[in-house]
Amino acid sequence: KGIDPDKREAQVRSFFGQHFKEKKYMQNKEIIIQTVLKSETKQQVNNALMKSFGSKETGVIYKRLSPLLALLSLPGK
């Protein structure tokens, strides 16, 4: 089922480091990274982010994550 978990995590962490440099994201780094790692669909990513960040912030985070989600081949909307 796709790439092995360690490689996937390294990929997610690398992407995060490149695209989320602001303090507010760095403070929530593990929440965002674990959300991506645990989610099996884009919808799950979106829903989990909503619980932590609210809709406006989730929109910003999700938009930035979308190249990564495409790369990880997550199904969903």
C-alpha positions as CSV (number, residue, x, y, z in Angstrom):
1,K,0.0,0.0,0.0
2,G,2.2,2.9,-1.2
3,I,5.5,4.0,0.3
4,D,6.7,2.7,3.7
5,P,5.6,4.6,6.8
6,D,9.1,5.9,7.6
7,K,9.7,7.3,4.1
8,R,6.2,8.8,4.2
9,E,6.8,10.5,7.5
10,A,10.1,11.8,6.3
11,Q,8.4,13.2,3.2
12,V,5.7,14.8,5.3
13,R,8.2,16.4,7.7
14,S,10.3,17.7,4.9
15,F,7.3,19.2,3.1
16,F,6.2,20.8,6.4
17,G,9.6,22.3,7.0
18,Q,9.6,23.8,3.5
19,H,6.1,25.2,3.5
20,F,5.2,26.0,7.1
21,K,7.8,28.3,8.4
22,E,5.6,30.7,10.4
23,K,5.6,30.5,14.2
24,K,1.9,29.6,14.4
25,Y,2.4,26.6,12.3
26,M,5.7,25.6,14.0
27,Q,3.9,25.6,17.3
28,N,1.3,23.2,15.9
29,K,3.8,21.2,13.9
30,E,3.0,17.8,15.3
31,I,-0.8,18.3,15.1
32,I,-0.5,19.0,11.4
33,I,2.1,16.3,10.7
34,Q,0.2,13.6,12.6
35,T,-3.1,14.6,11.0
36,V,-1.5,14.0,7.5
37,L,0.1,10.8,8.6
38,K,-3.0,9.3,10.3
39,S,-5.5,10.3,7.6
40,E,-6.4,8.0,4.8
41,T,-8.4,10.5,2.8
42,K,-8.2,14.2,2.1
43,Q,-11.6,14.5,3.8
44,Q,-10.1,13.1,7.0
45,V,-7.3,15.6,6.8
46,N,-9.7,18.4,6.4
47,N,-12.0,17.2,9.2
48,A,-9.1,16.7,11.6
49,L,-7.7,20.1,10.9
50,M,-11.1,21.7,11.4
51,K,-11.2,20.3,14.9
52,S,-7.8,21.9,15.8
53,F,-7.9,25.1,13.8
54,G,-11.4,26.2,12.8
55,S,-12.5,26.8,9.2
56,K,-10.6,29.9,8.1
57,E,-7.2,28.6,9.3
58,T,-7.9,25.1,8.0
59,G,-8.5,26.5,4.5
60,V,-5.1,28.1,4.5
61,I,-3.3,25.0,5.9
62,Y,-5.2,22.6,3.6
63,K,-4.4,24.7,0.5
64,R,-0.7,24.6,1.4
65,L,-0.9,20.8,2.1
66,S,-2.6,20.0,-1.2
67,P,0.6,19.3,-3.3
68,L,1.7,17.0,-0.5
69,L,-1.7,15.2,-0.4
70,A,-1.6,14.8,-4.1
71,L,1.9,13.4,-3.8
72,L,0.8,10.9,-1.1
73,S,-2.1,9.9,-3.4
74,L,-4.8,10.4,-0.7
75,P,-8.2,9.8,-2.2
76,G,-11.2,12.0,-1.5
77,K,-12.3,15.5,-2.4
